[in-house]
Amino acid sequence: MGRGMDYIYLADDQKTLIEVCQRDTRKNVVAQYVRIRKEKGITQAELARRTGIPRTNITRFESGGYNPSLEMMVRIAAALGMKLQIDLVE
């Protein structure tokens, strides 16, 4: 049996697919991490060493094939000399 579509209901009875929202958010977050890592001249191997996260997981994260935990994102941000900040916006 197929799984039903899950939606987020917005103002004015508009709705959007949760999967679309998740994909777009993940894509934006990953792009920020990759841009910052490259700007700082840090390789994936070095990032893996600094975080203790296997390089294969870093590669999968950066290619969009891995749904990172909050802990993973915090560890990567710290290894890049940054803090993770999550904001809810209207």
Buried (B, 14 or more C-beta within 10 A) or exposed (E): EEEEEEBEEEEEEEEEEEEEEEEEEBEEBBEEBBEBBEEEEBEBEBBBEBBEBEBEBBBBBBEEEBEBEEEBBBBBBEBBEBEBEEEEEE
